[in-house]
Amino acid sequence: MSTWLDTVLADAFSGAVQYKPSVRIAHDAGNVTLSGEQTIQALAILAGERVALFGQTAPEENGIWLCAVGGWSRALDADGVGALEAGTLVYVAEGTYAGGLLTLTTTGPIYPGATAQTWQVYTPAVVYGA
């Protein structure tokens, strides 16, 4: 029996979609200050941890970030033209979206910091039966 996860993994390994390393937490409930270690969704986010933001008031601030004691930076694999494309997937380890995937729905060239990034919870388009 095939599952939606089988489809996602097959696509990821075939190069049909980009799959980024997991993030500790994904947050969409308001702005996160892009500096310093902080508590998000009752979890202490520490320097070096990956965080997916997809609810920033300024949507060009959405994306995959690395927490830092000072100013946060975009994750190296998600910073730069060509690093992200529509359909990119990232696994969420903890928090509200733990165990799920986020997908990037923004189309066209993505310039991190300039292009509004729209991420959403991944819902498989195909449902397989038993």
GIDALIN-V688795 format. One record per backbone hydrogen bond with DSSP energy under -1.0 kcal/mol. CO is the residue of the C=O (numbers start at 1). NH is the residue of the N-H. E is the energy in kcal/mol with one decimal. If there is no record, write none. Layout:
co->(CO	CO)
nh->(NH	NH)
e->(E	E)
//
This chain:
co->(3	4	5	6	7	8	9	10	11	11	18	23	24	25	27	28	33	34	38	40	43	45	46	49	50	51	52	53	58	59	59	63	64	65	66	67	70	73	75	80	85	88	89	90	91	92	95	97	100	101	102	103	104	111	111	118	120)
nh->(7	8	9	10	11	12	13	14	16	17	89	93	94	52	54	30	35	72	45	43	40	38	49	67	24	65	27	63	61	62	117	53	75	51	73	48	36	66	78	83	88	104	20	102	23	99	98	100	92	122	90	120	87	114	115	105	103)
e->(-1.6	-2.3	-2.9	-2.5	-2.5	-2.6	-2.7	-1.5	-1.8	-1.1	-2.8	-2.5	-2.5	-2.6	-2.6	-1.0	-1.3	-2.5	-3.4	-1.8	-2.5	-1.3	-2.1	-2.7	-2.5	-3.3	-2.8	-2.7	-2.9	-1.3	-2.1	-3.0	-2.1	-2.6	-1.5	-3.1	-3.1	-3.4	-2.4	-2.0	-2.2	-1.9	-3.1	-2.5	-2.6	-2.7	-1.9	-2.0	-2.6	-3.1	-1.8	-2.2	-3.5	-2.9	-2.8	-3.3	-2.8)
//
